[in-house]
């Protein structure tokens, strides 16, 4: 297979990052295994049944794809699925969700070398590829095009910063987008940007954001009572979910201030990234709070001096904590972590009818926040002082903001079904 310009550029990049990979691989065997798959060394898929490959970079994209996978599987039971992810947490989450399903193959998404991409496509043999949100690589798109494999961009979104970046490589971008079988955009502004970059207007549709479909419609959450008993959780409870660097310090200082007015208030912090769990446990203790880690199992407050801050350091329990909350703060919104990390999923607590607070940095959820703003269904803060005053106000009088938030989620569902209609037309 001929080596192209992209392969040379990628090779240069891998060469620079090789020392990091080598250091990490000495301590983490999984890193080597993942790298092998990313170079295209995946097991051939058995059988000749039609298959859909769905690529989700990490946990957020994977969660958005769940409804799509479930509904496709129900409508077309003959389909096999290949689910690819890029991040370690994304792959681990895919194992939790689909590791026991015989109709699902889990792989690491290949690096965009021509040979790696070719090996993966020839081994897993997809009939259709679905890319979640925005994950466009020239060799991958070109390889699918040569093999006659249609590629759909689902739940498509492109921030203004990304738009400007893709426009710099306009020739490459136009070729990639022009080869897509369909672009399902979250809102009209995203659709316009995709078209401006080269997507076919006739194949570009505003389907809405699938994130509104990810949160279950029911407010009942299994395992909530057991969690409350195990961690001795009581009301009032403030839950800070998906927090990012710099936010936990603000939250802990705010909590100390709130305790003066609400001495029985409990705090739960759930960091966005698992690799930060130990760091945040140390931070909690440095701030002179006892730290009660969920991973340590059941502990009673009598075993610890003072009221501990609960650290949610397990996977898959954030919704349970939200269900117990009186007030929720959604992280990665109060501190500027860069455009790609502006915001976390505020739909989950909203769907539970919880009074929810976010910071000013919610760019990755712009269309979602517009819906909540229009309905006065979410509180936005800019400073630590604002955060403290708004948490206090909601603890005293939550009002109807939680109910309005739940109504917003209910009225904006349906993007998954609209996307599925387009996919079925292509599969037919």
C-alpha positions in Angstrom: 0.0 0.0 0.0 1.4 3.4 -1.0 2.4 5.8 1.7 0.8 9.2 1.4 1.5 12.7 2.9 -0.7 12.0 5.9 1.2 8.8 6.8 4.5 10.8 6.8 3.0 13.5 9.0 1.5 10.9 11.4 4.8 9.0 11.5 6.6 12.2 12.6 4.0 12.8 15.3 4.3 9.2 16.6 8.1 9.5 16.6 7.9 12.5 18.8 5.4 10.9 21.3 7.2 7.5 21.3 9.1 8.2 24.6 5.8 8.8 26.4 4.3 5.6 25.0 7.4 3.6 26.0 7.3 5.0 29.6 3.6 4.3 30.0 3.9 0.8 28.4 6.4 -0.3 31.1 3.8 0.1 33.8 0.6 -0.5 31.9 0.3 -3.6 29.8 -3.1 -2.4 28.5 -1.3 0.6 26.8 0.7 -1.8 24.6 -2.4 -3.8 23.8 -4.3 -0.7 22.9 -1.5 0.6 20.7 -1.3 -2.7 18.8 -5.0 -2.4 18.0 -4.6 1.3 17.1 -2.1 0.1 14.5 -4.8 -2.0 13.0 -4.1 -5.4 14.6 -7.6 -6.5 15.4 -9.1 -9.9 15.2 -11.1 -10.7 12.0 -14.8 -10.6 12.6 -16.4 -14.0 12.3 -19.3 -14.6 10.0 -20.8 -12.7 7.1 -23.7 -10.9 8.8 -24.0 -7.2 8.1 -22.3 -5.0 10.6 -22.4 -1.3 11.6 -19.2 0.3 13.0 -19.9 3.1 15.5 -17.0 5.3 16.6 -17.3 7.2 19.9 -14.2 9.0 21.1 -14.9 8.7 24.8 -17.6 8.2 27.4 -19.8 11.2 26.4 -20.0 10.1 22.8 -20.5 6.5 23.8 -23.4 7.4 26.1 -25.0 9.4 23.3 -24.8 6.4 21.0 -26.4 4.0 23.4 -30.0 4.7 22.3 -28.9 4.4 18.6 -27.3 1.0 19.2 -30.3 -0.3 21.2 -32.9 0.8 18.6 -30.9 -0.4 15.6 -30.4 -3.7 17.3 -34.1 -4.0 18.1 -35.2 -3.0 14.5 -32.5 -5.1 12.8 -31.6 -8.1 14.9 -29.4 -9.5 12.2 -27.0 -6.6 12.6 -23.6 -7.0 14.2 -21.9 -4.0 15.8 -18.3 -2.9 16.0 -17.8 -0.2 18.6 -14.6 1.7 18.5 -13.3 4.2 21.1 -10.2 6.4 21.4 -9.7 7.0 25.1 -9.0 4.5 27.9 -12.1 5.5 29.8 -14.2 5.2 26.7 -13.0 1.7 26.0 -13.5 0.6 29.6 -17.1 2.0 29.5 -17.7 0.1 26.3 -16.6 -3.1 28.0 -19.0 -2.4 30.9 -21.9 -1.8 28.5 -21.3 -4.3 25.7 -18.5 -6.7 26.8 -20.9 -9.6 27.2 -22.9 -9.1 24.0 -22.1 -11.7 21.3 -23.3 -9.3 18.6 -20.8 -6.6 19.6 -17.1 -6.4 18.9 -15.1 -3.8 20.8 -11.9 -2.2 19.4 -9.6 0.8 19.8 -10.1 3.2 16.9 -7.1 2.9 14.5 -4.5 5.6 14.1 -5.0 7.2 10.7 -2.2 5.4 9.0 -3.2 4.0 5.6 -2.1 0.5 6.5 -3.7 0.5 10.0 -7.0 1.8 8.7 -7.0 -0.8 5.8 -6.3 -3.7 8.2 -9.2 -2.7 10.5 -11.7 -2.2 7.8 -10.7 -5.4 6.0 -11.0 -7.4 9.3 -14.2 -6.0 10.7 -15.9 -5.5 7.3 -18.5 -2.9 8.2 -21.5 -2.3 6.0 -21.9 1.2 7.4 -19.7 3.5 9.6 -21.3 6.0 12.1 -19.0 8.7 13.5 -20.3 10.4 16.7 -20.2 14.2 16.9 -17.0 15.1 15.0 -14.2 12.6 14.3 -12.9 13.1 10.8 -9.6 11.5 9.6 -8.6 11.7 5.9 -7.2 8.2 5.5 -10.1 6.6 7.2 -12.7 8.5 5.2 -10.8 7.8 2.0 -10.5 4.1 2.8 -14.2 3.8 3.4 -14.9 5.6 0.2 -12.7 3.3 -1.8 -14.5 0.3 -0.3 -18.0 1.7 -0.9 -18.7 1.9 2.8 -21.1 4.8 3.6 -20.1 7.0 6.5 -22.6 8.9 8.6 -21.8 11.8 11.0 -24.3 11.5 13.8 -25.0 14.0 16.5 -22.8 16.3 14.6 -21.4 19.4 16.2 -18.5 21.7 15.3 -17.5 24.6 17.6 -16.5 28.0 16.1 -12.9 27.2 17.1 -12.9 23.8 15.3 -14.7 25.4 12.3 -11.8 27.9 11.9 -9.3 25.1 12.3 -10.9 22.9 9.7 -11.2 25.8 7.3 -7.4 26.2 7.3 -7.2 22.8 5.7 -10.2 23.5 3.4 -9.2 21.2 0.6 -8.8 18.2 2.8 -11.9 19.1 4.9 -14.0 19.6 1.8 -13.0 16.2 0.4 -13.8 14.4 3.7 -17.2 16.1 4.3 -18.1 15.7 0.6 -17.7 11.9 0.9 -20.1 11.5 3.8 -23.4 9.7 3.1 -25.2 11.9 5.7 -24.5 14.7 8.2 -26.9 14.7 11.2 -26.3 18.1 12.9 -27.4 19.0 16.4 -28.6 22.5 15.4 -28.9 24.9 12.4 -25.6 26.7 13.2 -23.7 23.5 13.2 -25.4 22.4 9.9 -24.4 25.7 8.3 -20.8 25.3 9.4 -20.6 21.7 8.0 -22.1 22.9 4.7 -19.6 25.8 4.5 -16.8 23.3 5.0 -18.0 21.1 2.2 -20.8 18.9 3.3 -23.6 18.2 0.7 -26.5 20.5 1.7 -28.9 17.8 0.4 -27.4 15.2 2.8 -27.2 17.5 5.8 -30.1 17.4 8.3 -30.8 19.1 11.6 -31.8 16.2 13.8 -31.2 17.8 17.3 -28.9 16.6 20.0 -29.0 13.0 21.0 -27.9 13.9 24.5 -31.5 14.7 25.4 -32.3 11.1 24.7 -29.5 9.7 26.9 -31.1 10.4 30.2 -33.9 7.9 31.1 -37.3 9.4 31.2 -38.1 7.9 34.6 -36.8 9.6 37.8 -36.5 6.2 39.5 -32.9 5.2 39.8 -32.0 1.6 40.9 -29.6 1.3 43.8 -30.2 4.8 45.2 -31.4 3.5 48.6 -28.5 1.1 48.9 -26.0 3.9 48.1 -27.6 6.3 50.6 -27.4 3.6 53.4 -23.8 2.6 52.5 -22.5 6.2 52.5 -24.8 7.4 55.3 -26.2 10.1 53.0 -28.9 12.4 54.2 -30.5 15.7 53.2 -29.5 18.4 52.5 -27.0 17.1 49.9 -25.0 19.1 47.4 -23.6 17.0 44.5 -20.8 18.3 42.3 -20.5 16.1 39.3 -17.9 15.8 36.5 -15.6 18.3 38.1 -12.4 19.4 36.4 -9.0 20.8 37.5 -9.3 23.9 39.6 -13.0 23.4 40.4 -12.6 21.1 43.4 -10.7 23.8 45.3 -13.5 26.3 44.7 -16.2 23.8 45.7 -14.4 22.9 48.9 -14.0 26.6 49.9 -17.6 27.2 49.0 -18.7 24.2 51.1 -16.8 25.5 54.1 -18.6 28.8 53.7 -22.0 27.1 53.3 -21.6 25.0 56.5 -21.8 28.2 58.5 -25.4 28.6 57.4 -26.3 24.9 56.7 -24.3 22.9 59.3 -25.8 19.5 58.3 -25.1 20.0 54.6 -23.3 17.1 52.9 -21.1 17.3 49.9 -20.3 14.8 47.2 -17.6 15.4 44.6 -17.4 13.2 41.5 -14.4 14.1 39.3 -14.8 13.8 35.6 -11.6 11.7 35.1 -10.9 8.6 37.1 -7.1 9.3 37.0 -7.8 12.3 39.3 -9.5 10.4 42.1 -6.4 10.0 44.3 -5.4 13.7 43.7 -8.9 14.9 44.8 -8.8 12.6 47.9 -5.5 14.3 48.9 -7.0 17.7 48.2 -10.0 17.1 50.4 -7.7 16.1 53.3 -5.4 19.1 52.7 -8.5 21.3 53.0 -9.0 19.7 56.5 -12.1 17.7 55.6 -12.4 13.9 56.3 -12.6 12.1 52.9 -15.0 9.2 52.5 -14.3 7.4 49.3 -17.1 5.4 47.7 -14.6 2.8 46.6 -13.9 1.9 50.2 -17.4 0.7 50.7 -19.7 1.4 53.6 -18.4 3.6 56.4 -20.3 5.3 59.2 -19.7 8.9 60.2 -18.9 7.7 63.7 -15.7 6.2 62.3 -14.5 9.6 61.1 -14.0 12.9 62.8 -16.5 15.5 61.6 -18.8 15.2 58.5 -16.8 13.8 55.6 -16.8 15.0 52.1 -17.8 12.0 49.9 -15.6 11.3 46.9 -17.5 9.4 44.2 -14.5 7.4 42.9 -16.4 4.6 41.2 -17.7 4.4 37.6 -21.3 4.5 36.7 -22.8 5.9 39.9 -23.0 9.6 39.2 -26.7 9.3 38.3 -27.4 7.7 41.7 -25.7 10.6 43.5 -27.7 13.1 41.4 -30.9 11.3 42.3 -30.1 11.9 46.0 -29.1 15.5 45.6 -31.0 18.6 46.7 -28.8 20.8 44.6 -26.4 19.9 41.7 -23.4 21.7 40.3 -22.2 20.4 36.9 -18.4 20.7 36.5 -15.9 21.6 33.8 -18.0 24.8 33.5 -16.6 27.2 36.2 -12.9 27.1 35.2 -11.7 27.7 31.6 -10.1 24.3 30.7 -10.0 25.1 27.0 -12.6 24.9 24.2 -12.6 21.1 23.9 -13.4 20.8 27.6 -16.1 23.5 28.0 -18.9 21.8 29.8 -20.2 18.4 31.1 -23.6 16.7 30.7 -26.2 18.9 32.5 -29.0 16.9 31.0 -28.7 14.0 33.4 -29.6 16.0 36.6 -32.1 18.1 34.7 -33.9 14.9 33.6 -34.2 14.0 37.3 -35.8 17.3 38.1 -32.9 18.6 40.2 -32.1 22.3 40.6 -28.9 22.5 38.6 -26.1 25.1 38.5 -23.4 25.5 35.8 -20.6 27.9 35.3 -19.9 30.2 32.4 -17.9 27.7 30.2 -20.5 25.5 28.5 -19.5 25.9 24.9 -19.7 22.2 24.2 -23.3 22.2 25.2 -24.3 25.5 23.5 -27.5 24.3 21.9 -28.5 22.5 25.1 -27.9 25.5 27.3 -30.0 27.7 24.9 -33.0 25.4 25.6 -32.5 25.6 29.3 -32.0 29.4 29.3 -35.1 30.0 27.2 -37.1 28.1 29.8 -35.3 29.7 32.8 -34.5 26.1 33.8 -30.9 26.3 34.9 -28.8 28.6 37.0 -25.5 30.0 35.6 -22.8 31.5 37.7 -19.5 33.2 36.9 -17.6 33.2 40.2 -17.1 31.3 43.5 -19.2 34.0 45.2 -22.0 33.4 42.8 -21.8 29.7 43.3 -22.1 30.0 47.1 -25.0 32.4 46.9 -26.9 30.3 44.4 -26.4 27.0 46.3 -27.7 28.7 49.4 -30.7 30.2 47.6 -31.7 26.8 46.2 -31.3 25.0 49.5 -33.7 27.6 51.0 -36.1 27.7 48.2 -35.6 25.3 45.2 -38.8 26.6 43.6 -39.8 25.1 40.2 -36.5 25.3 38.4 -36.0 21.6 38.6 -39.4 20.8 37.2 -38.8 23.2 34.4 -35.5 21.6 33.6 -37.2 18.2 33.4 -39.8 19.6 31.0 -37.1 20.9 28.7 -35.5 17.5 28.5 -38.9 15.9 27.8 -39.8 18.3 25.0 -36.4 18.0 23.2 -36.2 14.2 23.0 -36.3 12.5 19.6 -33.0 13.2 17.9 -32.1 9.5 18.1 -35.2 8.5 16.3 -34.7 11.1 13.6 -31.1 10.0 13.1 -32.2 6.3 13.0 -34.6 7.1 10.1 -31.7 8.5 8.0 -29.5 5.5 8.9 -32.2 3.0 7.9 -32.6 4.7 4.6 -28.9 4.2 3.9 -28.9 0.6 5.1 -31.9 -0.3 2.9 
